[in-house]
Amino acid sequence: MRAVFSPSTPNGAVQAPPSKSVAHRLLICAGLANGVSRVSGIAKSEDVSTTIDCLTALGAKIELDGGVATVYGADPRRITDVRLPCRESGSTLRFFLPLCLLSGNTATLTGSAKLLSRPLSVYEALAKEKGFSLAKTETAVRASGKLTPGKYAIPGDVSSQFVSGLLFALPLLDRNSVIRLLPPVESGSYIDMTLAALAAFGVKAEKTDATTVRIPGGQTYSPRDVTVEGDWSNAAPFLSLGVPVTGLDPESLQGDRRVANLLAELDRGFAEIDLSDCPDLAPVLFAHAALRHGGRFTGTRRLAIKESDRGRAMKTELAKCGVAVGIAENEIAVGCGAKTPNAPLLGHNDHRIVMAAAVLLSRLGGTVEGIEAVAKSYPDFFNQLQSVNIKVEIEHGMDIEK
């Protein structure tokens, strides 16, 4: 599928979609609770649907009515030889793998070849240290053995999803545990979001300092009624276009809440921005910089292991707009003076790249291919663009990326 843009001036406002990151966490906590919970504000993106399917595989029952999920929790310590369909959701795979090690039985987490090409290095290192087993193929991870309580040392500059996965599982063990984050610590806000979700369901886990999390054992998740807040990362393309977005919490724990301030910095002139705690904003900020005064972005190392290599993907697409991008080990420099692209932009099977391309083309005009990738997090994205007077037509032709 492709989208064809004409240069547009937006008019109107949009409601922020529910946060995918928060939805994952609240649904998992509800699925582990001993009783019935209700999670309001669920938008069925591909990733959230994947988490729902994996909770069902663990024995939870989930009924969706509009945007409300009624969740009947289950005990993952009772699973036997289950298969969890993680599809293309890296969050789901990393969140659920420790839960699959609670029973001592075998579990298989399946996924696309692209998903399984992304690193599981933290869990693989822990498997050797803690005595459980992970057997990885091109499309599955087979987990066996049992997670044990104790001390866990984890690199702080690798995905925080590994830490969150352990935080969901360790409270259910019979003794206390401690997670030590080895500096430097990046994406700390995502860990804070997980701790907040645990607390909402009556589970205690606390930071004793900036690099240490203590998790008491022998705990039980309690059922709750909760609501998913608005998503700052998916609001970013609209904020870049100058479209007001309602339903966002300025006090949110989401690291991406910084986006309004970061866009303002880029509006004022060439800016230097650290993305260590908000890597999902990178593609939209690169697009915004290319349309304004350029910028230098640090903390970009982990962009290479997202749904695409986001730094190189944006370099390729911005080159079509006449903008130079320089990539170093942990920083990316983006030029300015973006012009109407000389060839169709490609989405790289990455929802963030498609949305960044939409920011560019809403101003410049042009075509982006592979737009179906937005279904991963924001299926209604293009409808929302059209609702604020962005002139874009959707064509259901052959996708050149397939």
MARGURO-736273 format. One record per residue: residue in one letter; x, y, z of N, C-alpha, C in turn. Coordinates in steps of 0.2 Angstrom, whole numbers. Layout:
! MARGURO-736273
SITE residuo  n_px  n_py  n_pz ca_px ca_py ca_pz  c_px  c_py  c_pz
SITE       A     X     Y     Z     X     Y     Z     X     Y     Z
...
//
This chain:
! MARGURO-736273
SITE residuo  n_px  n_py  n_pz ca_px ca_py ca_pz  c_px  c_py  c_pz
SITE       M     4    -6     0     0     0     0     4     6     0
SITE       R     2    11    -3     6    18    -3     1    24    -2
SITE       A     4    29     0     0    35     2     3    41    -3
SITE       V    -1    44    -6     1    50   -10    -1    56    -7
SITE       F     4    61    -6     3    67    -2     3    73    -7
SITE       S    -1    78    -6     0    85    -8     2    89    -3
SITE       P     6    94    -4     8    99     2     2   102     5
SITE       S     1   102    11    -5   104    15    -4   108    21
SITE       T    -9   112    23    -9   116    29   -14   112    33
SITE       P   -12   109    39   -17   106    43   -21   111    47
SITE       N   -27   108    48   -32   112    52   -36   108    56
SITE       G   -37   109    63   -40   105    67   -36   102    73
SITE       A   -39    97    76   -35    94    82   -36    86    81
SITE       V   -32    82    85   -34    75    85   -33    73    93
SITE       Q   -37    68    94   -36    64   101   -30    60   101
SITE       A   -26    60   106   -21    55   106   -23    48   106
SITE       P   -20    43   103   -22    36   103   -19    34   110
SITE       P   -22    28   113   -20    25   119   -12    23   118
SITE       S    -9    24   123    -2    22   123    -1    15   123
SITE       K     3    12   117     4     5   116     9     3   122
SITE       S    14     7   124    18     5   130    14     3   136
SITE       V    10     8   138     6     7   144     1     2   143
SITE       A    -2     1   137    -7    -5   136    -4   -11   137
SITE       H     2   -12   135     6   -19   136     6   -20   143
SITE       R     9   -15   147    10   -16   154     4   -18   158
SITE       L    -1   -14   157    -8   -15   161   -11   -21   159
SITE       L   -11   -23   153   -14   -29   151   -10   -35   154
SITE       I    -4   -35   154     0   -41   157    -1   -41   164
SITE       C    -1   -35   168    -3   -36   175   -10   -38   176
SITE       A   -15   -36   172   -21   -39   173   -22   -46   171
SITE       G   -18   -48   166   -18   -56   165   -15   -60   170
SITE       L   -11   -57   175    -7   -61   180   -11   -60   187
SITE       A   -17   -56   187   -20   -55   193   -25   -60   194
SITE       N   -26   -61   201   -30   -67   203   -37   -64   204
SITE       G   -41   -64   198   -48   -61   198   -49   -57   191
SITE       V   -54   -53   191   -56   -50   185   -54   -42   185
SITE       S   -51   -40   180   -49   -33   179   -52   -30   173
SITE       R   -52   -24   173   -55   -20   167   -50   -15   165
SITE       V   -47   -15   159   -42   -11   156   -46    -7   150
SITE       S   -47     0   152   -50     4   147   -45     8   143
SITE       G   -47    10   137   -43    13   132   -38     9   128
SITE       I   -41     3   126   -37    -2   122   -39     0   115
SITE       A   -33     1   111   -34     1   103   -30    -5   101
SITE       K   -34    -8    96   -31   -15    94   -26   -14    88
SITE       S   -20   -11    90   -15   -12    86   -12   -19    85
SITE       E    -8   -20    80    -5   -27    80    -1   -29    86
SITE       D     3   -24    89     7   -26    94     2   -28   101
SITE       V    -3   -24   102    -7   -25   108   -11   -31   107
SITE       S   -13   -32   101   -17   -39    99   -12   -45   100
SITE       T    -6   -44    99    -1   -49   100    -1   -51   108
SITE       T     0   -46   112     0   -47   119    -6   -50   121
SITE       I   -12   -48   119   -18   -51   121   -18   -59   119
SITE       D   -16   -60   113   -15   -67   111   -10   -71   116
SITE       C    -5   -68   118     0   -72   122    -3   -73   129
SITE       L    -6   -68   131   -10   -69   138   -15   -74   138
SITE       T   -18   -75   132   -23   -80   131   -20   -87   131
SITE       A   -14   -87   128   -10   -93   128    -8   -96   135
SITE       L    -7   -91   139    -5   -92   146   -11   -94   150
SITE       G   -17   -94   148   -23   -96   151   -27   -90   153
SITE       A   -26   -84   152   -30   -79   154   -36   -79   149
SITE       K   -41   -76   151   -47   -75   146   -48   -67   146
SITE       I   -49   -65   139   -50   -58   138   -55   -56   134
SITE       E   -60   -52   136   -66   -50   132   -65   -43   130
SITE       L   -65   -41   124   -65   -35   121   -72   -32   119
SITE       D   -74   -26   122   -80   -23   120   -78   -16   119
SITE       G   -78   -14   113   -76    -7   111   -68    -6   113
SITE       G   -67    -1   117   -60     0   120   -59    -3   127
SITE       V   -63    -7   129   -63   -10   136   -61   -17   136
SITE       A   -56   -19   139   -54   -26   139   -56   -29   146
SITE       T   -60   -34   147   -61   -37   153   -57   -43   153
SITE       V   -52   -43   159   -47   -48   159   -48   -53   165
SITE       Y   -49   -59   164   -49   -64   169   -42   -67   169
SITE       G   -38   -66   175   -31   -68   175   -30   -75   176
SITE       A   -24   -77   175   -22   -84   175   -15   -84   179
SITE       D   -13   -90   181    -6   -91   184    -1   -94   179
SITE       P     4   -91   177     9   -93   172    13   -99   175
SITE       R    13  -100   182    16  -105   185    13  -112   184
SITE       R     7  -112   180     4  -118   179     4  -120   172
SITE       I     8  -117   168     8  -118   161    11  -125   159
SITE       T     9  -128   154    13  -134   151    13  -134   144
SITE       D    19  -134   141    21  -134   134    16  -130   130
SITE       V    16  -123   131    12  -118   127    16  -115   122
SITE       R    13  -112   117    15  -108   111    13  -101   112
SITE       L    17   -96   112    15   -89   112    17   -86   105
SITE       P    12   -83   102    13   -80    95    15   -73    96
SITE       C    21   -72    96    24   -65    97    24   -61    90
SITE       R    23   -64    84    23   -61    78    29   -56    77
SITE       E    27   -50    77    33   -45    76    34   -40    81
SITE       S    31   -42    87    31   -38    93    37   -39    98
SITE       G    42   -35    97    48   -36   101    47   -35   109
SITE       S    42   -30   110    40   -29   117    37   -36   120
SITE       T    32   -39   116    29   -44   119    34   -50   120
SITE       L    38   -51   115    43   -57   116    47   -56   122
SITE       R    50   -50   123    54   -49   129    50   -48   136
SITE       F    44   -46   136    40   -46   142    38   -53   144
SITE       F    37   -57   139    34   -64   141    39   -69   142
SITE       L    45   -68   140    49   -74   140    51   -76   148
SITE       P    52   -71   152    53   -73   159    47   -76   162
SITE       L    41   -74   160    34   -77   163    34   -85   161
SITE       C    37   -86   155    37   -93   152    42   -97   156
SITE       L    46   -95   160    51   -98   164    48   -99   172
SITE       L    42   -97   173    40   -98   180    38  -105   182
SITE       S    35  -109   177    33  -116   178    38  -121   178
SITE       G    43  -120   175    48  -125   175    47  -130   169
SITE       N    41  -129   165    40  -133   159    42  -129   153
SITE       T    41  -132   147    44  -129   141    38  -125   138
SITE       A    41  -119   135    36  -115   132    40  -112   125
SITE       T    36  -111   120    39  -109   114    36  -102   112
SITE       L    40   -97   111    38   -91   109    40   -90   101
SITE       T    35   -90    97    36   -89    90    36   -82    87
SITE       G    39   -81    81    39   -74    79    41   -74    72
SITE       S    41   -68    69    44   -68    62    51   -68    62
SITE       A    54   -69    56    61   -70    56    65   -63    58
SITE       K    61   -58    56    64   -51    58    64   -50    65
SITE       L    59   -52    68    58   -52    76    64   -56    79
SITE       L    65   -62    77    70   -66    80    77   -65    78
SITE       S    78   -60    73    84   -58    72    87   -52    76
SITE       R    82   -49    80    83   -44    85    86   -48    91
SITE       P    91   -44    95    95   -48   100    91   -49   106
SITE       L    92   -55   109    90   -58   115    96   -59   120
SITE       S   101   -55   119   108   -56   122   107   -56   130
SITE       V   103   -52   132   103   -51   140   100   -58   143
SITE       Y    95   -60   140    92   -67   142    96   -72   141
SITE       E   100   -72   135   104   -78   133   110   -78   138
SITE       A   113   -72   140   118   -72   146   115   -74   152
SITE       L   109   -72   154   106   -75   160   105   -82   160
SITE       A   103   -85   155   102   -92   154   108   -96   156
SITE       K   114   -94   154   120   -97   156   122   -96   163
SITE       E   120   -91   166   122   -89   173   117   -92   178
SITE       K   110   -93   176   105   -95   180   103  -102   179
SITE       G   105  -105   174   103  -112   173    97  -114   169
SITE       F    94  -109   166    88  -111   162    91  -111   155
SITE       S    86  -113   150    89  -114   143    84  -110   138
SITE       L    88  -107   133    84  -104   127    87  -107   121
SITE       A    83  -110   117    85  -113   111    82  -108   105
SITE       K    86  -105   101    83  -100    97    84  -102    89
SITE       T    78  -102    86    79  -103    78    77   -97    75
SITE       E    76   -97    68    74   -91    64    67   -89    66
SITE       T    63   -93    68    56   -91    70    53   -93    76
SITE       A    58   -95    81    55   -97    88    61   -97    93
SITE       V    59   -96    99    63   -97   105    60  -102   109
SITE       R    63  -107   111    61  -112   115    64  -112   122
SITE       A    60  -110   127    62  -109   134    60  -114   138
SITE       S    65  -117   142    64  -122   147    69  -121   153
SITE       G    67  -124   159    70  -123   165    66  -118   169
SITE       K    69  -116   174    65  -112   179    68  -106   181
SITE       L    65  -100   181    68   -94   183    68   -94   191
SITE       T    74   -92   194    75   -92   201    76   -85   204
SITE       P    74   -84   210    75   -78   213    82   -76   214
SITE       G    84   -70   216    91   -69   217    93   -62   214
SITE       K   100   -62   213   103   -55   210   104   -56   203
SITE       Y   102   -51   199   102   -50   192   106   -44   190
SITE       A   111   -45   186   115   -39   184   114   -38   176
SITE       I   111   -32   174   109   -32   167   112   -25   165
SITE       P   115   -25   158   117   -19   156   112   -14   155
SITE       G   113    -8   157   108    -3   157   107     1   150
SITE       D   112     0   146   111     3   139   109    -2   134
SITE       V   106    -7   136   102   -12   131    95   -11   132
SITE       S    91   -14   128    83   -12   129    81   -13   136
SITE       S    77    -8   139    74    -9   145    69   -14   145
SITE       Q    67   -17   140    61   -22   139    64   -28   143
SITE       F    70   -30   143    73   -35   147    72   -34   154
SITE       V    73   -28   157    72   -27   164    64   -28   165
SITE       S    60   -25   161    53   -25   162    50   -32   162
SITE       G    53   -37   158    51   -44   158    52   -47   164
SITE       L    58   -46   167    60   -49   174    55   -46   179
SITE       L    54   -39   179    50   -36   184    43   -39   184
SITE       F    40   -41   179    34   -45   179    34   -51   182
SITE       A    39   -55   181    40   -62   184    42   -63   191
SITE       L    48   -59   193    51   -60   199    47   -59   205
SITE       P    42   -55   205    37   -54   211    34   -61   213
SITE       L    33   -65   208    29   -71   209    33   -77   211
SITE       L    40   -76   212    44   -81   215    44   -81   222
SITE       D    47   -86   226    45   -87   233    50   -83   237
SITE       R    56   -80   234    60   -76   238    62   -69   235
SITE       N    65   -65   238    67   -58   236    72   -59   230
SITE       S    72   -53   226    76   -53   220    79   -45   220
SITE       V    84   -44   217    87   -38   216    90   -37   208
SITE       I    88   -32   205    90   -31   198    95   -25   199
SITE       R   101   -26   197   107   -21   196   108   -19   189
SITE       L   107   -13   188   108   -10   181   115    -7   180
SITE       L   118   -10   176   125    -8   175   126    -2   171
SITE       P   129     4   173   129    10   170   132    10   163
SITE       P   130    14   158   125    19   159   118    16   158
SITE       V   113    20   161   106    17   161   103    22   156
SITE       E   100    18   151    96    22   146    89    19   146
SITE       S    84    23   143    77    22   143    74    20   150
SITE       G    77    24   155    74    23   162    67    24   163
SITE       S    64    29   159    57    30   160    53    24   158
SITE       Y    55    20   154    51    14   152    51     9   158
SITE       I    56     9   162    57     5   168    52     8   173
SITE       D    52    14   174    47    18   178    40    16   177
SITE       M    38    16   170    32    14   168    30     7   170
SITE       T    34     3   170    33    -4   172    32    -4   180
SITE       L    36    -1   183    35    -1   191    28     2   192
SITE       A    26     8   189    20    11   190    14     6   189
SITE       A    15     2   183    10    -3   182     9    -9   187
SITE       L    15   -11   189    15   -16   195    11   -13   201
SITE       A    13    -7   203    10    -4   209     3    -3   208
SITE       A     0    -2   202    -7    -1   201   -11    -8   202
SITE       F    -7   -13   202   -10   -20   203    -8   -23   210
SITE       G    -5   -18   214    -4   -21   221     3   -24   222
SITE       V     7   -24   217    14   -27   217    19   -22   219
SITE       K    23   -24   224    29   -19   226    35   -21   222
SITE       A    38   -16   220    45   -16   217    48    -9   217
SITE       E    54    -8   220    56    -1   221    63     0   219
SITE       K    64     6   216    71     8   215    74    10   222
SITE       T    80     7   224    83     9   230    88    15   229
SITE       D    90    15   222    95    20   220    94    20   212
SITE       A    98    24   209    97    25   202    98    19   198
SITE       T   102    14   200   104     8   197   101     1   200
SITE       T    97     2   205    96    -4   209    88    -5   210
SITE       V    85   -10   208    78   -11   209    77   -18   214
SITE       R    74   -17   219    72   -22   224    65   -25   223
SITE       I    65   -32   222    58   -35   221    57   -40   226
SITE       P    52   -39   231    51   -44   236    47   -50   232
SITE       G    48   -56   235    45   -62   232    39   -63   236
SITE       G    35   -68   233    29   -71   237    23   -66   236
SITE       Q    23   -62   230    18   -57   230    12   -60   225
SITE       T     7   -57   225     1   -58   221    -2   -52   217
SITE       Y    -3   -53   211    -6   -47   207   -14   -47   209
SITE       S   -16   -41   211   -23   -40   213   -27   -37   207
SITE       P   -33   -39   206   -37   -36   200   -38   -29   201
SITE       R   -38   -25   196   -40   -18   196   -44   -16   190
SITE       D   -47   -10   190   -49    -6   185   -45    -1   183
SITE       V   -42     0   177   -37     5   175   -39     7   168
SITE       T   -35    13   167   -36    16   160   -29    18   157
SITE       V   -29    16   151   -23    17   147   -23    25   145
SITE       E   -17    28   146   -16    35   145   -15    36   137
SITE       G   -15    43   135   -13    44   128    -6    43   127
SITE       D    -4    42   121     2    40   118     6    46   115
SITE       W    12    48   119    16    54   117    20    52   111
SITE       S    22    46   110    26    44   104    22    45    98
SITE       N    16    42    98    11    42    92     8    49    91
SITE       A     8    53    96     6    60    95    12    64    91
SITE       A    18    62    92    23    66    89    23    68    82
SITE       P    20    64    77    20    67    70    15    72    70
SITE       F    10    72    73     5    78    73     7    84    76
SITE       L    11    83    82    14    89    85    19    92    81
SITE       S    23    88    77    28    91    72    24    95    67
SITE       L    18    93    65    15    96    60    11   102    62
SITE       G    11   104    69     8   109    72     1   108    74
SITE       V    -1   102    74    -8   100    75    -9    99    83
SITE       P   -14   102    86   -15   101    93   -17    94    95
SITE       V   -14    91   100   -16    84   102   -19    84   109
SITE       T   -25    82   109   -29    81   116   -28    74   119
SITE       G   -29    74   126   -29    68   129   -22    65   131
SITE       L   -17    70   131   -10    68   134    -9    71   141
SITE       D    -5    67   145    -4    69   152     3    72   152
SITE       P     3    79   153    10    82   154    14    79   159
SITE       E    11    76   164    15    73   170    16    65   169
SITE       S    15    63   163    16    56   161    23    53   163
SITE       L    24    47   164    30    44   165    34    42   158
SITE       Q    30    43   153    33    41   146    38    46   144
SITE       G    44    43   143    50    47   141    48    52   135
SITE       D    44    50   131    42    53   125    38    60   126
SITE       R    36    61   132    32    67   134    37    73   132
SITE       R    43    72   131    48    78   130    47    80   123
SITE       V    43    77   119    43    79   112    41    86   110
SITE       A    37    89   114    35    96   112    41   100   113
SITE       N    44    99   119    50   103   120    56   102   115
SITE       L    57    96   113    62    95   108    60    98   101
SITE       L    54    97    99    52   100    93    53   108    93
SITE       A    52   111    99    53   118   100    60   120    99
SITE       E    64   116   102    72   117   101    74   117    94
SITE       L    71   112    90    73   112    83    70   117    79
SITE       D    64   120    81    61   126    78    65   132    79
SITE       R    69   133    84    73   139    86    79   139    82
SITE       G    82   133    80    88   133    76    91   126    77
SITE       F    97   125    74   101   119    75   101   117    82
SITE       A   100   111    84    99   109    91   103   102    92
SITE       E   106   102    98   109    95   100   104    92   105
SITE       I   102    86   103    97    82   107    99    75   109
SITE       D    99    73   115   100    67   118    94    62   117
SITE       L    94    57   114    88    52   113    89    46   117
SITE       S    93    46   122    94    40   126    88    38   129
SITE       D    84    42   131    78    40   135    71    41   131
SITE       C    72    42   124    66    43   120    68    41   113
SITE       P    71    35   112    73    33   105    68    32   100
SITE       D    61    31   102    56    30    97    54    37    94
SITE       L    56    43    97    55    49    94    60    51    88
SITE       A    65    47    87    71    48    83    68    50    76
SITE       P    65    45    72    63    46    65    59    53    64
SITE       V    54    54    69    50    60    68    55    67    69
SITE       L    59    66    74    63    72    75    68    73    70
SITE       F    71    67    67    75    68    61    71    72    55
SITE       A    65    70    54    61    73    49    60    80    50
SITE       H    58    82    56    57    89    58    64    93    58
SITE       A    69    90    60    76    94    59    77    95    51
SITE       A    76    90    47    77    91    40    73    97    37
SITE       L    67    98    40    62   103    37    64   110    41
SITE       R    68   110    46    69   116    49    77   118    48
SITE       H    81   117    54    87   119    54    93   114    55
SITE       G    91   108    55    95   102    56    97   101    63
SITE       G   100    96    65   102    94    72   107    89    73
SITE       R   109    88    79   114    83    80   111    79    86
SITE       F   110    72    85   107    68    90   112    63    93
SITE       T   112    63    99   116    58   103   112    52   106
SITE       G   115    47   108   111    41   111   107    37   106
SITE       T   110    37   100   107    34    94   109    26    93
SITE       R   113    24    97   116    17    96   110    12    95
SITE       R   105    12    99   100     7    99    95     7    93
SITE       L    96    13    89    91    13    83    92     8    78
SITE       A    98     5    78   100     0    73    96    -7    75
SITE       I    93    -8    81    90   -14    82    83   -14    84
SITE       K    80    -9    81    73    -8    81    69   -12    75
SITE       E    63   -10    73    60   -14    68    64   -13    61
SITE       S    67    -8    61    72    -7    55    79    -4    58
SITE       D    84    -3    55    89     1    57    87     8    56
SITE       R    84    11    61    81    18    59    85    23    57
SITE       G    92    23    60    96    29    58    98    28    50
SITE       R    99    22    48   101    21    41    95    22    36
SITE       A    89    19    39    83    20    35    81    27    34
SITE       M    82    32    39    81    39    38    86    42    34
SITE       K    92    40    34    97    42    30    95    41    22
SITE       T    93    35    21    91    33    14    86    38    12
SITE       E    80    38    16    74    42    14    76    50    13
SITE       L    79    52    18    81    59    18    85    61    12
SITE       A    90    57    10    94    58     4    90    59    -2
SITE       K    84    56    -2    79    57    -8    76    64    -8
SITE       C    77    67    -2    74    74    -1    80    79    -1
SITE       G    86    77    -3    91    82    -3    95    83     3
SITE       V    93    79     8    96    81    15   101    76    17
SITE       A   107    78    19   113    74    21   112    71    28
SITE       V   114    65    29   113    62    36   120    59    37
SITE       G   123    61    43   129    57    45   128    53    51
SITE       I   131    47    51   130    42    56   136    40    59
SITE       A   137    41    66   143    38    69   140    33    74
SITE       E   145    31    79   143    25    83   137    26    87
SITE       N   137    32    90   131    34    95   129    41    94
SITE       E   129    43    88   126    50    86   125    50    79
SITE       I   120    54    77   118    55    70   117    63    69
SITE       A   120    65    64   119    72    62   114    73    56
SITE       V   109    77    56   104    78    51   105    85    48
SITE       G   105    85    41   105    92    38    99    95    38
SITE       C    98   100    33    92   103    33    90   105    25
SITE       G    85   109    24    84   111    17    80   105    13
SITE       A    76   102    16    72    96    13    68    99     7
SITE       K    68    95     2    64    97    -4    60    91    -6
SITE       T    55    92   -10    51    86   -13    55    81   -15
SITE       P    54    74   -13    58    69   -14    59    67   -22
SITE       N    64    65   -24    65    63   -31    63    56   -33
SITE       A    61    52   -28    58    45   -29    54    44   -23
SITE       P    50    39   -23    45    37   -18    49    35   -12
SITE       L    47    37    -6    50    36     1    47    28     2
SITE       L    51    25     6    50    18     8    49    18    16
SITE       G    44    13    18    43    13    25    47     8    29
SITE       H    51     4    25    56    -1    28    52    -6    33
SITE       N    46    -7    32    42   -11    37    42    -9    44
SITE       D    42    -2    45    43     1    52    38     6    52
SITE       H    34     6    57    29    11    58    31    18    60
SITE       R    37    18    63    40    25    65    43    28    59
SITE       I    46    24    54    48    27    48    42    29    43
SITE       V    37    26    43    31    28    39    28    34    42
SITE       M    28    35    48    25    41    51    30    47    50
SITE       A    36    46    50    41    51    49    41    53    42
SITE       A    40    49    37    39    50    30    33    54    29
SITE       A    27    53    33    21    57    32    22    64    34
SITE       V    26    65    40    28    72    42    31    76    36
SITE       L    36    72    33    40    76    27    35    77    21
SITE       L    31    72    19    27    73    13    21    77    14
SITE       S    19    78    21    13    83    22    15    90    20
SITE       R    22    91    21    24    98    19    27    98    12
SITE       L    30    93     9    33    93     3    30    90    -3
SITE       G    25    85    -1    22    82    -7    26    76    -8
SITE       G    23    70   -11    26    64   -13    23    58   -11
SITE       T    26    53   -12    23    46   -11    27    42    -6
SITE       V    24    38    -1    28    34     3    24    27     2
SITE       E    29    22     1    27    15     0    27    11     7
SITE       G    23     6     7    23     1    13    20     4    19
SITE       I    15     8    18    12    11    24     8     7    28
SITE       E     7     1    27     3    -4    31     7    -5    37
SITE       A    13    -4    38    17    -5    44    14    -1    50
SITE       V    10     5    49     8     9    54     3     4    58
SITE       A     0    -1    56    -5    -5    59    -1    -8    66
SITE       K     5    -8    66     9   -11    72     7    -7    78
SITE       S     6     0    77     5     4    83    -1     8    83
SITE       Y    -3    10    76    -7    16    75   -11    15    69
SITE       P   -16    10    69   -20     8    63   -24    14    60
SITE       D   -26    19    64   -30    24    62   -26    31    60
SITE       F   -19    30    59   -15    36    58   -17    40    52
SITE       F   -18    36    46   -19    40    40   -26    43    40
SITE       N   -31    40    43   -38    43    44   -37    49    48
SITE       Q   -33    49    53   -32    55    57   -29    61    54
SITE       L   -24    59    49   -21    64    45   -26    67    41
SITE       Q   -30    63    38   -35    66    33   -40    71    37
SITE       S   -41    69    43   -46    73    47   -44    80    49
SITE       V   -37    81    48   -35    88    50   -32    91    43
SITE       N   -35    89    38   -35    93    31   -28    91    28
SITE       I   -25    86    30   -19    84    26   -21    80    20
SITE       K   -19    82    14   -21    79     8   -17    73     6
SITE       V   -20    67     8   -17    61     6   -22    56     4
SITE       E   -20    53    -2   -24    47    -5   -20    41    -4
SITE       I   -24    36    -2   -22    29     0   -23    25    -7
SITE       E   -17    22    -9   -18    17   -15   -16    10   -13
SITE       H   -20     5   -15   -19    -2   -13   -16    -5   -19
SITE       G   -10    -3   -21    -7    -6   -26    -2   -11   -24
SITE       M     2   -14   -28     7   -19   -26    13   -15   -22
SITE       D    14   -18   -16    19   -15   -12    26   -17   -14
SITE       I    30   -12   -16    37   -13   -19    42   -16   -14
SITE       E    40   -16    -8    45   -18    -3    44   -26    -2
SITE       K    38   -29    -5    37   -36    -3    41   -40    -9
//
